Amino acid sequence: MANDKEEPSEVVERKRGRKRIVLVDDHPLVREGLAALIRATPDLVVTGEVGSAAETLQLLETETPDLILLDLGLPGANGIELLKDVHVRYPQIRVLVLSMHEESVYAERVLRAGGQGYIMKHEPGETIVEAIRCVLRGELYVSPNIATRMVKLFVGCKQGIDTRTSIEQLSDRELQVYTHIGNGMSTQEVAEHLHLSVKTIQTYREHIKRKLGLRNATDLVHHATHWVEAENGRVKSP
């Protein structure tokens, strides 16, 4: 029955030439602002708004958007992991990440995970709409700075030179563990949160220390705490 109710709406919007957008952000005020921006854009329409990974996957059981506008900072889940999940389950849905997290650390990860673009929340509304349309056309969207960085990384890789910063060299899971450490979690707490063994988390901690050139656990905690504080300074609550 859900499909019977949903199908006419999809048909109507597509006949009107409007692309269907789902907003995923845990801040209602942010969703409200984005919805207002999209309502003022005749070729786009918001067909769903949710605030968590679980709600996103539940919505996608009945809703088939053309694009998901996704924030990485979701409660109880990692946005990158949600992106990977959506990419595997619904490869036809395009995903544009809209985030305050440092693009030099996350933009390439988003593209590797199956996303089609990354844009910072501080960009003006017209730039966000431009990014949405770009991704809907089947193109990739990143800022000019990130595009230049990625070209340099590609060239450096061809020459056997790794030009990434230490943080950028962390794998997605290592960055996740590192962030949890910076948020004050113990090894046991990180293991429980990620549903992994303590031994596995200890192995990740060793990998992180080696990649960041840290001597011991104390250095790791201090380094991670300072990094998370810097990130939180960029990610302002609405």
N, CA, C and O of each residue as an XYZ file, in Angstrom:
952
protein
N       0.815     -1.206      0.000
C       0.000      0.000      0.000
C       0.856      1.265      0.000
O       0.490      2.280     -0.593
N       2.015      1.182      0.686
C       2.891      2.356      0.759
C       3.346      2.783     -0.627
O       3.433      3.971     -0.938
N       3.642      1.756     -1.475
C       4.097      2.085     -2.815
C       2.973      2.709     -3.640
O       3.222      3.582     -4.471
N       1.703      2.251     -3.406
C       0.572      2.800     -4.125
C       0.399      4.282     -3.810
O       0.058      5.085     -4.679
N       0.646      4.627     -2.528
C       0.507      6.031     -2.127
C       1.663      6.878     -2.636
O       1.492      8.047     -2.983
N       2.848      6.266     -2.676
C       4.034      7.041     -3.041
C       4.151      7.256     -4.543
O       4.577      8.324     -4.984
N       3.775      6.245     -5.340
C       4.033      6.291     -6.774
C       3.417      7.499     -7.476
O       4.097      8.120     -8.293
N       2.167      7.860     -7.201
C       1.616      9.043     -7.882
C       2.420     10.303     -7.629
O       2.592     11.123     -8.530
N       2.918     10.465     -6.398
C       3.720     11.644     -6.065
C       4.996     11.672     -6.893
O       5.371     12.715     -7.428
N       5.662     10.525     -6.998
C       6.888     10.460     -7.803
C       6.596     10.789     -9.262
O       7.326     11.551     -9.896
N       5.527     10.210     -9.783
C       5.187     10.413    -11.192
C       4.892     11.884    -11.463
O       5.358     12.454    -12.449
N       4.101     12.495    -10.561
C       3.745     13.906    -10.724
C       4.988     14.788    -10.726
O       5.146     15.637    -11.603
N       5.873     14.591     -9.743
C       7.063     15.433     -9.643
C       7.966     15.256    -10.854
O       8.523     16.231    -11.359
N       8.116     14.029    -11.323
C       9.006     13.792    -12.457
C       8.398     14.336    -13.751
O       9.119     14.792    -14.639
N       7.076     14.284    -13.850
C       6.439     14.885    -15.026
C       6.636     16.393    -15.028
O       6.728     17.018    -16.085
N       6.700     16.968    -13.836
C       6.944     18.409    -13.727
C       8.416     18.745    -13.918
O       8.793     19.915    -13.974
N       9.238     17.719    -14.018
C      10.676     17.941    -14.200
C      11.404     18.302    -12.930
O      12.523     18.813    -12.979
N      10.785     18.045    -11.787
C      11.410     18.390    -10.505
C      12.137     17.179     -9.915
O      11.605     16.069     -9.879
N      13.350     17.421     -9.461
C      14.147     16.372     -8.846
C      13.827     16.289     -7.351
O      13.668     17.305     -6.675
N      13.739     15.063     -6.860
C      13.310     14.814     -5.483
C      14.515     14.738     -4.549
O      15.461     13.988     -4.789
N      14.461     15.527     -3.485
C      15.585     15.643     -2.553
C      15.152     15.199     -1.153
O      14.081     15.578     -0.679
N      15.994     14.390     -0.496
C      15.808     14.039      0.913
C      16.905     14.719      1.724
O      18.080     14.644      1.366
N      16.523     15.385      2.817
C      17.468     16.078      3.690
C      17.773     15.216      4.903
O      16.860     14.752      5.587
N      19.061     15.000      5.172
C      19.478     14.216      6.340
C      20.410     15.068      7.191
O      21.581     15.253      6.859
N      19.871     15.586      8.295
C      20.639     16.432      9.208
C      19.949     16.372     10.566
O      18.722     16.424     10.644
N      20.736     16.263     11.637
C      20.120     16.107     12.958
C      19.682     17.432     13.577
O      19.124     17.436     14.674
N      19.922     18.552     12.902
C      19.488     19.846     13.409
C      18.239     20.307     12.643
O      18.332     20.617     11.456
N      17.083     20.356     13.300
C      15.849     20.778     12.618
C      15.951     22.157     11.963
O      15.385     22.372     10.892
N      16.668     23.093     12.597
C      16.786     24.431     12.017
C      17.567     24.412     10.707
O      17.261     25.162      9.779
N      18.575     23.550     10.641
C      19.340     23.418      9.396
C      18.447     22.846      8.308
O      18.440     23.339      7.180
N      17.689     21.798      8.648
C      16.773     21.208      7.670
C      15.738     22.230      7.205
O      15.397     22.288      6.023
N      15.249     23.027      8.135
C      14.263     24.053      7.785
C      14.837     25.065      6.805
O      14.173     25.459      5.846
N      16.081     25.485      7.052
C      16.713     26.443      6.149
C      16.964     25.851      4.775
O      16.755     26.520      3.763
N      17.415     24.588      4.728
C      17.656     23.937      3.443
C      16.348     23.717      2.678
O      16.287     23.883      1.460
N      15.303     23.341      3.423
C      14.003     23.124      2.784
C      13.492     24.426      2.157
O      12.945     24.421      1.055
N      13.679     25.540      2.875
C      13.252     26.836      2.347
C      14.041     27.191      1.086
O      13.483     27.710      0.120
N      15.342     26.905      1.108
C      16.191     27.169     -0.055
C      15.716     26.366     -1.260
O      15.636     26.894     -2.370
N      15.402     25.098     -1.044
C      14.984     24.230     -2.144
C      13.569     24.576     -2.614
O      13.276     24.486     -3.807
N      12.690     24.972     -1.689
C      11.334     25.379     -2.088
C      11.362     26.579     -3.036
O      10.467     26.748     -3.864
N      12.401     27.409     -2.903
C      12.527     28.587     -3.772
C      13.166     28.242     -5.113
O      13.387     29.120     -5.947
N      13.461     26.960     -5.314
C      14.110     26.503     -6.543
C      13.123     25.645     -7.327
O      12.840     24.521     -6.914
N      12.591     26.135     -8.440
C      11.472     25.468     -9.116
C      11.753     24.060     -9.616
O      10.818     23.273     -9.764
N      13.013     23.714     -9.884
C      13.301     22.390    -10.439
C      13.625     21.351     -9.370
O      13.969     20.216     -9.702
N      13.519     21.723     -8.082
C      13.824     20.805     -6.985
C      12.659     20.770     -6.006
O      11.918     21.744     -5.870
N      12.507     19.630     -5.322
C      11.463     19.513     -4.304
C      11.957     18.608     -3.178
O      12.576     17.575     -3.431
N      11.681     19.000     -1.936
C      12.034     18.176     -0.775
C      10.914     17.168     -0.552
O       9.753     17.544     -0.396
N      11.268     15.883     -0.538
C      10.266     14.831     -0.336
C      10.473     14.073      0.966
O       9.749     13.118      1.247
N      11.456     14.488      1.767
C      11.673     13.830      3.049
C      12.733     14.546      3.852
O      13.699     15.074      3.301
N      12.544     14.560      5.188
C      13.511     15.157      6.108
C      13.678     14.224      7.296
O      12.700     13.868      7.953
N      14.926     13.823      7.576
C      15.192     12.933      8.707
C      16.452     13.398      9.430
O      17.228     14.194      8.902
N      16.644     12.880     10.668
C      17.752     13.349     11.486
C      18.726     12.290     11.940
O      19.579     12.573     12.781
N      18.634     11.066     11.413
C      19.550     10.008     11.834
C      19.741      8.988     10.721
O      19.001      8.974      9.738
N      20.750      8.132     10.892
C      21.017      7.083      9.903
C      19.872      6.084      9.854
O      19.443      5.673      8.775
N      19.373      5.691     11.034
C      18.276      4.718     11.088
C      17.032      5.248     10.390
O      16.370      4.518      9.653
N      16.716      6.516     10.621
C      15.546      7.126      9.967
C      15.751      7.209      8.461
O      14.801      7.055      7.694
N      16.987      7.450      8.038
C      17.277      7.522      6.604
C      16.989      6.197      5.922
O      16.310      6.152      4.897
N      17.511      5.111      6.497
C      17.321      3.791      5.895
C      15.852      3.382      5.930
O      15.367      2.723      5.010
N      15.145      3.770      6.990
C      13.716      3.476      7.066
C      12.950      4.234      5.985
O      12.066      3.672      5.339
N      13.287      5.506      5.787
C      12.619      6.316      4.766
C      12.851      5.751      3.375
O      11.940      5.738      2.547
N      14.072      5.281      3.113
C      14.412      4.800      1.776
C      13.702      3.497      1.420
O      13.724      3.075      0.264
N      13.079      2.863      2.399
C      12.287      1.669      2.096
C      11.031      2.024      1.305
O      10.488      1.188      0.583
N      10.570      3.276      1.445
C       9.348      3.697      0.745
C       9.555      4.911     -0.170
O       8.751      5.160     -1.068
N      10.623      5.653      0.061
C      10.899      6.874     -0.701
C      12.060      6.637     -1.664
O      13.053      6.010     -1.295
N      11.940      7.133     -2.892
C      13.011      6.974     -3.883
C      13.440      8.356     -4.374
O      12.996      8.799     -5.433
N      14.292      9.035     -3.623
C      14.729     10.372     -4.051
C      15.759     10.288     -5.178
O      16.365      9.243     -5.416
N      15.934     11.402     -5.852
C      17.012     11.487     -6.837
C      18.340     11.783     -6.157
O      19.403     11.402     -6.647
N      18.261     12.476     -5.004
C      19.484     12.884     -4.313
C      19.235     12.992     -2.816
O      18.166     13.421     -2.381
N      20.234     12.599     -2.034
C      20.230     12.799     -0.587
C      21.246     13.877     -0.269
O      22.401     13.798     -0.687
N      20.810     14.888      0.475
C      21.712     15.928      0.972
C      22.048     15.528      2.399
O      21.197     15.608      3.285
N      23.288     15.097      2.628
C      23.662     14.387      3.856
C      24.677     15.140      4.699
O      25.706     15.596      4.200
N      24.371     15.264      5.984
C      25.340     15.771      6.955
C      26.094     14.582      7.538
O      25.500     13.528      7.764
N      27.387     14.736      7.784
C      28.181     13.627      8.329
C      27.988     13.442      9.829
O      28.134     12.330     10.337
N      27.662     14.519     10.546
C      27.582     14.452     11.997
C      26.216     14.025     12.481
O      25.426     14.857     12.926
N      25.924     12.722     12.399
C      24.626     12.203     12.818
C      24.737     11.491     14.165
O      25.778     10.909     14.467
N      23.679     11.528     14.977
C      23.721     10.859     16.277
C      23.721      9.342     16.140
O      22.940      8.776     15.375
N      24.601      8.693     16.888
C      24.608      7.235     16.943
C      25.114      6.536     15.706
O      25.008      5.313     15.614
N      25.663      7.269     14.746
C      26.164      6.637     13.524
C      27.172      7.549     12.853
O      27.156      8.767     13.032
N      28.043      6.936     12.083
C      29.022      7.679     11.312
C      28.460      7.942      9.916
O      28.022      7.018      9.231
N      28.476      9.213      9.497
C      27.910      9.564      8.211
C      28.553      8.848      7.039
O      27.883      8.520      6.059
N      29.855      8.606      7.139
C      30.553      7.875      6.071
C      30.015      6.453      5.963
O      29.822      5.940      4.861
N      29.773      5.811      7.121
C      29.243      4.450      7.108
C      27.833      4.421      6.522
O      27.490      3.498      5.783
N      27.014      5.424      6.845
C      25.679      5.514      6.250
C      25.786      5.681      4.739
O      25.043      5.052      3.986
N      26.701      6.522      4.304
C      26.909      6.746      2.875
C      27.270      5.443      2.168
O      26.731      5.141      1.103
N      28.179      4.676      2.756
C      28.562      3.390      2.165
C      27.361      2.454      2.080
O      27.172      1.754      1.085
N      26.556      2.454      3.137
C      25.372      1.589      3.186
C      24.383      1.972      2.090
O      23.870      1.106      1.382
N      24.116      3.269      1.950
C      23.193      3.745      0.923
C      23.727      3.409     -0.467
O      22.968      3.005     -1.347
N      25.028      3.577     -0.659
C      25.635      3.317     -1.967
C      25.477      1.855     -2.367
O      25.244      1.552     -3.537
N      25.605      0.949     -1.400
C      25.467     -0.477     -1.691
C      24.004     -0.847     -1.944
O      23.692     -1.575     -2.887
N      23.107     -0.335     -1.084
C      21.689     -0.717     -1.182
C      20.948      0.006     -2.303
O      20.081     -0.568     -2.962
N      21.300      1.266     -2.507
C      20.559      2.100     -3.469
C      21.547      2.841     -4.377
O      21.650      4.065     -4.297
N      22.262      2.131     -5.222
C      23.310      2.768     -6.046
C      22.779      3.827     -7.002
O      23.546      4.655     -7.494
N      21.476      3.811     -7.273
C      20.902      4.796     -8.194
C      20.686      6.154     -7.534
O      20.486      7.149     -8.231
N      20.724      6.213     -6.193
C      20.502      7.473     -5.489
C      21.834      8.203     -5.336
O      22.804      7.637     -4.831
N      21.875      9.440     -5.765
C      23.093     10.228     -5.666
C      23.134     10.923     -4.312
O      22.095     11.301     -3.770
N      24.337     11.092     -3.768
C      24.502     11.672     -2.430
C      25.484     12.835     -2.480
O      26.615     12.700     -2.948
N      25.024     13.976     -1.987
C      25.875     15.156     -1.830
C      26.015     15.418     -0.336
O      25.014     15.607      0.355
N      27.232     15.430      0.163
C      27.464     15.701      1.585
C      27.581     17.204      1.795
O      28.337     17.888      1.105
N      26.818     17.701      2.759
C      26.851     19.111      3.161
C      27.266     19.132      4.620
O      26.496     18.717      5.487
N      28.480     19.612      4.907
C      29.031     19.439      6.248
C      29.913     20.622      6.649
O      30.393     21.381      5.806
N      30.112     20.753      7.969
C      31.060     21.731      8.489
C      32.418     21.100      8.782
O      33.371     21.801      9.120
N      32.506     19.777      8.653
C      33.769     19.106      8.920
C      34.804     19.448      7.844
O      34.460     19.667      6.682
N      36.057     19.489      8.247
C      37.148     19.928      7.387
C      37.179     19.136      6.078
O      37.352     17.917      6.081
N      37.010     19.846      4.962
C      36.896     19.171      3.675
C      38.184     18.476      3.254
O      38.134     17.476      2.538
N      39.340     18.986      3.684
C      40.597     18.343      3.307
C      40.715     16.949      3.901
O      41.432     16.101      3.369
N      40.000     16.707      5.020
C      40.030     15.399      5.671
C      38.922     14.497      5.133
O      39.115     13.288      5.005
N      37.766     15.078      4.816
C      36.588     14.257      4.539
C      36.162     14.179      3.071
O      35.529     13.197      2.684
N      36.479     15.154      2.257
C      35.946     15.172      0.889
C      36.355     13.932      0.092
O      35.511     13.291     -0.535
N      37.628     13.598      0.114
C      38.084     12.422     -0.631
C      37.462     11.151     -0.079
O      37.139     10.237     -0.838
N      37.287     11.082      1.255
C      36.659      9.906      1.869
C      35.226      9.741      1.374
O      34.777      8.627      1.105
N      34.516     10.858      1.257
C      33.135     10.822      0.776
C      33.080     10.264     -0.644
O      32.231      9.424     -0.942
N      33.961     10.711     -1.510
C      33.977     10.224     -2.891
C      34.334      8.740     -2.935
O      33.743      7.985     -3.707
N      35.288      8.321     -2.120
C      35.659      6.900     -2.075
C      34.507      6.032     -1.577
O      34.358      4.885     -1.998
N      33.695      6.588     -0.679
C      32.587      5.826     -0.089
C      31.383      5.732     -1.014
O      30.422      5.025     -0.709
N      31.424      6.434     -2.135
C      30.322      6.358     -3.087
C      29.522      7.631     -3.226
O      28.548      7.667     -3.978
N      29.916      8.691     -2.508
C      29.244      9.972     -2.651
C      29.653     10.657     -3.941
O      30.680     10.331     -4.536
N      28.835     11.609     -4.362
C      29.127     12.319     -5.614
C      29.555     13.765     -5.394
O      29.812     14.482     -6.361
N      29.638     14.205     -4.140
C      30.075     15.570     -3.915
C      30.202     15.917     -2.448
O      29.673     15.229     -1.574
N      30.923     17.012     -2.198
C      31.146     17.488     -0.831
C      31.162     19.010     -0.862
O      31.901     19.618     -1.637
N      30.335     19.623     -0.006
C      30.292     21.075      0.059
C      30.166     21.506      1.513
O      29.489     20.850      2.305
N      30.810     22.595      1.854
C      30.794     23.093      3.221
C      29.509     23.883      3.488
O      28.977     24.542      2.595
N      29.019     23.806      4.734
C      27.766     24.474      5.086
C      27.855     26.001      5.036
O      26.834     26.678      4.919
N      29.057     26.536      5.124
C      29.163     28.000      5.121
C      29.041     28.600      3.719
O      29.034     29.822      3.568
N      28.945     27.756      2.704
C      28.803     28.274      1.342
C      27.425     28.943      1.168
O      26.457     28.526      1.804
N      27.332     29.960      0.326
C      26.046     30.624      0.101
C      25.029     29.688     -0.550
O      25.388     28.693     -1.179
N      23.750     30.035     -0.382
C      22.683     29.190     -0.889
C      22.785     28.884     -2.367
O      22.535     27.753     -2.783
N      23.152     29.880     -3.174
C      23.224     29.650     -4.618
C      24.310     28.632     -4.979
O      24.189     27.902     -5.963
N      25.382     28.593     -4.161
C      26.450     27.619     -4.409
C      25.976     26.216     -4.045
O      26.316     25.248     -4.725
N      25.192     26.104     -2.972
C      24.644     24.805     -2.578
C      23.703     24.285     -3.659
O      23.754     23.105     -4.008
N      22.850     25.150     -4.190
C      21.939     24.748     -5.265
C      22.732     24.340     -6.503
O      22.389     23.365     -7.172
N      23.786     25.083     -6.804
C      24.641     24.743     -7.950
C      25.261     23.359     -7.764
O      25.336     22.574     -8.709
N      25.708     23.060     -6.527
C      26.302     21.754     -6.235
C      25.271     20.640     -6.397
O      25.579     19.580     -6.941
N      24.038     20.883     -5.920
C      22.964     19.896     -6.068
C      22.714     19.596     -7.534
O      22.647     18.434     -7.936
N      22.576     20.642     -8.328
C      22.307     20.456     -9.762
C      23.463     19.755    -10.469
O      23.252     18.934    -11.361
N      24.681     20.087    -10.063
C      25.873     19.461    -10.645
C      25.846     17.950    -10.422
O      26.070     17.168    -11.347
N      25.567     17.553     -9.181
C      25.521     16.128     -8.842
C      24.356     15.448     -9.557
O      24.497     14.318    -10.025
N      23.212     16.118     -9.648
C      22.062     15.542    -10.345
C      22.333     15.344    -11.833
O      21.731     14.476    -12.465
N      23.238     16.148    -12.395
C      23.612     15.986    -13.814
C      24.542     14.790    -14.015
O      24.887     14.448    -15.146
N      24.943     14.160    -12.918
C      25.849     13.011    -13.026
C      27.306     13.367    -12.874
O      28.181     12.538    -13.127
N      27.584     14.615    -12.454
C      28.960     15.059    -12.262
C      29.350     14.969    -10.791
O      28.497     14.775     -9.925
N      30.638     15.110    -10.517
C      31.142     15.181     -9.150
C      31.317     16.637     -8.761
O      31.676     17.474     -9.589
N      31.058     16.936     -7.481
C      31.231     18.315     -7.027
C      32.141     18.367     -5.807
O      31.864     17.739     -4.784
N      33.235     19.125     -5.925
C      34.084     19.484     -4.782
C      34.527     20.924     -5.007
O      34.416     21.447     -6.115
N      35.027     21.561     -3.957
C      35.491     22.937     -4.095
C      36.739     22.979     -4.977
O      37.435     21.972     -5.111
N      37.026     24.133     -5.579
C      38.246     24.257     -6.398
C      39.508     23.873     -5.619
O      40.418     23.262     -6.181
N      39.570     24.230     -4.325
C      40.747     23.886     -3.518
C      40.931     22.382     -3.415
O      42.043     21.871     -3.545
N      39.818     21.669     -3.178
C      39.903     20.215     -3.049
C      40.213     19.573     -4.397
O      40.962     18.598     -4.454
N      39.656     20.101     -5.475
C      39.950     19.571     -6.809
C      41.443     19.675     -7.097
O      42.046     18.746     -7.633
N      42.037     20.820     -6.734
C      43.478     21.014     -6.935
C      44.284     20.048     -6.082
O      45.264     19.464     -6.546
N      43.857     19.880     -4.804
C      44.552     18.954     -3.904
C      44.506     17.528     -4.439
O      45.501     16.805     -4.378
N      43.351     17.125     -4.962
C      43.211     15.761     -5.455
C      44.073     15.519     -6.683
O      44.620     14.431     -6.860
N      44.194     16.535     -7.532
C      45.083     16.406     -8.695
C      46.531     16.249     -8.224
O      47.275     15.423     -8.752
N      46.924     17.048     -7.228
C      48.284     16.951     -6.690
C      48.538     15.585     -6.061
O      49.620     15.015     -6.205
N      47.518     15.062     -5.354
C      47.652     13.732     -4.761
C      47.833     12.676     -5.842
O      48.641     11.757     -5.702
N      47.064     12.821     -6.931
C      47.154     11.856     -8.026
C      48.538     11.898     -8.671
O      49.155     10.862     -8.922
N      49.008     13.103     -8.931
C      50.335     13.258     -9.534
C      51.418     12.735     -8.603
O      52.346     12.051     -9.033
N      51.286     13.068     -7.306
C      52.262     12.587     -6.335
C      52.279     11.083     -6.241
O      53.341     10.474     -6.110
N      51.098     10.473     -6.308
C      50.998      9.008     -6.256
C      51.705      8.382     -7.451
O      52.398      7.374     -7.312
N      51.529      8.983     -8.624
C      52.188      8.485     -9.833
C      53.707      8.557     -9.701
O      54.434      7.744    -10.272
N      54.173      9.556     -8.931
C      55.605      9.745     -8.743
C      56.129      9.033     -7.491
O      57.303      9.145     -7.139
N      55.226      8.297     -6.826
C      55.622      7.576     -5.622
C      55.759      8.477     -4.410
O      56.456      8.132     -3.456
N      55.091      9.650     -4.437
C      55.172     10.613     -3.333
C      53.799     10.764     -2.694
O      52.817     11.032     -3.386
N      53.724     10.594     -1.373
C      52.467     10.752     -0.653
C      52.421     12.163     -0.068
O      53.154     12.480      0.868
N      51.552     13.006     -0.628
C      51.497     14.409     -0.187
C      50.381     14.660      0.832
O      50.099     15.811      1.166
N      49.751     13.600      1.323
C      48.690     13.773      2.308
C      49.260     14.159      3.673
O      50.390     13.803      4.008
N      48.458     14.895      4.461
C      48.840     15.173      5.841
C      48.673     13.896      6.649
O      48.090     12.921      6.173
N      49.192     13.906      7.884
C      49.115     12.712      8.734
C      47.669     12.282      8.955
O      47.354     11.098      8.843
N      46.792     13.222      9.266
C      45.387     12.890      9.511
C      44.747     12.297      8.259
O      43.965     11.350      8.349
N      45.075     12.848      7.099
C      44.506     12.351      5.850
C      44.951     10.926      5.551
O      44.278     10.218      4.802
N      46.071     10.494      6.122
C      46.571      9.153      5.881
C      45.844      8.095      6.717
O      45.999      6.899      6.472
N      45.061      8.527      7.690
C      44.289      7.567      8.487
C      43.174      6.972      7.632
O      42.556      7.671      6.830
N      42.922      5.672      7.810
C      41.791      5.047      7.129
C      40.496      5.574      7.742
O      40.518      6.232      8.782
N      39.370      5.284      7.096
C      38.086      5.742      7.621
C      37.866      5.215      9.043
O      37.439      5.963      9.923
N      38.152      3.946      9.264
C      37.947      3.363     10.597
C      38.929      3.945     11.603
O      38.562      4.208     12.748
N      40.167      4.146     11.186
C      41.148      4.748     12.095
C      40.729      6.165     12.495
O      40.875      6.556     13.653
N      40.215      6.923     11.543
C      39.749      8.275     11.854
C      38.561      8.228     12.811
O      38.428      9.075     13.695
N      37.705      7.236     12.626
C      36.554      7.068     13.513
C      37.025      6.784     14.938
O      36.532      7.392     15.888
N      37.972      5.865     15.087
C      38.517      5.527     16.411
C      39.220      6.734     17.022
O      39.053      7.033     18.205
N      39.998      7.416     16.208
C      40.734      8.608     16.646
C      39.776      9.682     17.166
O      40.040     10.319     18.186
N      38.663      9.876     16.455
C      37.675     10.870     16.869
C      37.031     10.483     18.191
O      36.831     11.335     19.057
N      36.708      9.212     18.352
C      36.114      8.759     19.619
C      37.095      8.934     20.787
O      36.696      9.286     21.897
N      38.367      8.685     20.522
C      39.384      8.908     21.569
C      39.409     10.381     21.944
O      39.481     10.729     23.122
N      39.350     11.244     20.934
C      39.347     12.678     21.183
C      38.114     13.154     21.931
O      38.136     14.200     22.579
N      37.034     12.382     21.838
C      35.807     12.709     22.569
C      35.803     12.119     23.979
O      34.797     12.191     24.685
N      36.941     11.530     24.386
C      37.080     11.053     25.758
C      36.709      9.607     26.001
O      36.606      9.188     27.154
N      36.506      8.835     24.952
C      36.128      7.429     25.129
C      37.354      6.575     25.445
O      38.438      6.800     24.907
N      37.165      5.598     26.322
C      38.210      4.622     26.607
C      38.221      3.575     25.495
O      37.318      3.538     24.659
N      39.243      2.731     25.493
C      39.329      1.661     24.498
C      38.102      0.756     24.568
O      37.546      0.368     23.541
N      37.686      0.423     25.794
C      36.512     -0.419     25.982
C      35.262      0.253     25.424
O      34.448     -0.395     24.766
N      35.109      1.537     25.681
C      33.927      2.269     25.207
C      33.900      2.368     23.688
O      32.843      2.241     23.070
N      35.067      2.596     23.090
C      35.132      2.658     21.625
C      34.752      1.308     21.031
O      34.011      1.237     20.050
N      35.270      0.226     21.640
C      34.969     -1.125     21.162
C      33.465     -1.399     21.217
O      32.892     -1.940     20.271
N      32.835     -1.025     22.323
C      31.398     -1.253     22.472
C      30.602     -0.403     21.476
O      29.621     -0.867     20.897
N      31.034      0.835     21.286
C      30.317      1.750     20.384
C      30.385      1.269     18.939
O      29.409      1.380     18.197
N      31.538      0.735     18.540
C      31.729      0.305     17.155
C      31.452     -1.180     16.955
O      31.587     -1.699     15.847
N      31.062     -1.863     18.036
C      30.766     -3.302     17.979
C      31.980     -4.095     17.484
O      31.862     -4.992     16.649
N      33.144     -3.738     18.022
C      34.391     -4.426     17.706
C      35.031     -4.913     18.997
O      34.631     -4.501     20.085
N      36.027     -5.789     18.879
C      36.706     -6.287     20.068
C      37.699     -5.248     20.591
O      38.165     -4.389     19.842
N      38.015     -5.337     21.877
C      39.007     -4.443     22.474
C      40.356     -4.619     21.771
O      41.070     -3.645     21.538
N      40.695     -5.852     21.439
C      41.963     -6.127     20.762
C      42.034     -5.408     19.410
O      43.079     -4.879     19.033
N      40.910     -5.396     18.689
C      40.875     -4.713     17.396
C      41.091     -3.214     17.572
O      41.827     -2.597     16.802
N      40.457     -2.632     18.574
C      40.627     -1.193     18.834
C      42.061     -0.893     19.240
O      42.618      0.131     18.843
N      42.657     -1.769     20.019
C      44.060     -1.584     20.404
C      44.968     -1.596     19.173
O      45.931     -0.834     19.094
N      44.653     -2.463     18.223
C      45.427     -2.512     16.977
C      45.275     -1.209     16.197
O      46.251     -0.676     15.669
N      44.041     -0.700     16.127
C      43.818      0.588     15.454
C      44.598      1.702     16.154
O      45.176      2.566     15.495
N      44.613      1.679     17.467
C      45.345      2.704     18.216
C      46.836      2.682     17.852
O      47.458      3.733     17.700
N      47.389      1.499     17.717
C      48.801      1.375     17.354
C      49.053      1.916     15.946
O      50.043      2.606     15.702
N      48.145      1.594     15.028
C      48.281      2.104     13.660
C      48.225      3.632     13.635
O      48.993      4.283     12.927
N      47.297      4.193     14.426
C      47.145      5.648     14.476
C      48.402      6.298     15.037
O      48.885      7.290     14.491
N      48.929      5.751     16.112
C      50.150      6.311     16.715
C      51.304      6.291     15.718
O      52.070      7.250     15.625
N      51.420      5.208     14.986
C      52.519      5.109     14.024
C      52.364      6.134     12.906
O      53.328      6.803     12.535
N      51.152      6.257     12.369
C      50.930      7.182     11.259
C      51.086      8.641     11.677
O      51.519      9.478     10.885
N      50.727      8.943     12.936
C      50.809     10.326     13.408
C      52.129     10.634     14.113
O      52.355     11.764     14.545
N      52.999      9.631     14.229
C      54.296      9.845     14.870
C      54.187     10.110     16.362
O      54.951     10.906     16.906
N      53.244      9.452     17.031
C      53.025      9.659     18.464
C      53.735      8.567     19.264
O      53.800      7.413     18.842
N      54.263      8.953     20.423
C      55.107      8.026     21.187
C      54.315      7.039     22.035
O      54.694      5.872     22.146
N      53.216      7.498     22.636
C      52.511      6.645     23.598
C      51.028      6.995     23.650
O      50.547      7.861     22.918
N      50.312      6.294     24.541
C      48.866      6.488     24.663
C      48.516      7.902     25.114
O      47.517      8.466     24.668
N      49.324      8.473     25.988
C      49.063      9.832     26.465
C      49.145     10.835     25.327
O      48.291     11.712     25.198
N      50.183     10.699     24.499
C      50.314     11.579     23.334
C      49.114     11.425     22.401
O      48.625     12.403     21.835
N      48.646     10.180     22.247
C      47.508      9.919     21.372
C      46.261     10.634     21.886
O      45.551     11.276     21.111
N      45.992     10.529     23.177
C      44.804     11.166     23.759
C      44.884     12.683     23.614
O      43.903     13.323     23.238
N      46.048     13.259     23.911
C      46.214     14.712     23.805
C      46.029     15.171     22.359
O      45.332     16.150     22.095
N      46.648     14.467     21.441
C      46.587     14.823     20.024
C      45.150     14.741     19.520
O      44.672     15.649     18.840
N      44.466     13.650     19.857
C      43.089     13.451     19.411
C      42.148     14.486     20.026
O      41.247     14.995     19.360
N      42.371     14.789     21.308
C      41.522     15.774     21.993
C      41.645     17.142     21.354
O      40.641     17.819     21.133
N      42.875     17.557     21.053
C      43.081     18.863     20.419
C      42.463     18.903     19.028
O      41.898     19.920     18.625
N      42.568     17.803     18.298
C      42.011     17.770     16.952
C      40.487     17.868     16.991
O      39.891     18.608     16.208
N      39.857     17.123     17.901
C      38.399     17.160     18.028
C      37.936     18.549     18.471
O      36.914     19.043     17.995
N      38.678     19.174     19.373
C      38.322     20.528     19.807
C      38.374     21.507     18.638
O      37.520     22.384     18.515
N      39.384     21.349     17.780
C      39.501     22.210     16.603
C      38.339     21.960     15.642
O      37.794     22.898     15.060
N      37.967     20.688     15.481
C      36.845     20.346     14.620
C      35.548     20.939     15.160
O      34.748     21.500     14.411
N      35.353     20.806     16.468
C      34.140     21.333     17.090
C      34.072     22.862     17.008
O      32.992     23.452     17.003
N      35.241     23.481     16.943
C      35.277     24.929     16.771
C      34.763     25.339     15.411
O      34.215     26.428     15.243
N      34.949     24.432     14.407
C      34.455     24.719     13.072
C      32.983     24.358     12.928
O      32.247     24.982     12.164
N      32.554     23.309     13.699
C      31.181     22.836     13.592
C      30.339     23.542     14.634
O      30.247     23.085     15.774
N      29.733     24.634     14.263
C      28.950     25.427     15.188
C      27.503     24.970     15.173
O      26.953     24.662     14.116
N      26.893     24.927     16.340
C      25.476     24.544     16.421
C      24.626     25.662     15.819
O      24.957     26.840     15.952
N      23.536     25.290     15.161
C      22.696     26.320     14.523
C      21.939     27.107     15.566
O      21.181     28.016     15.225
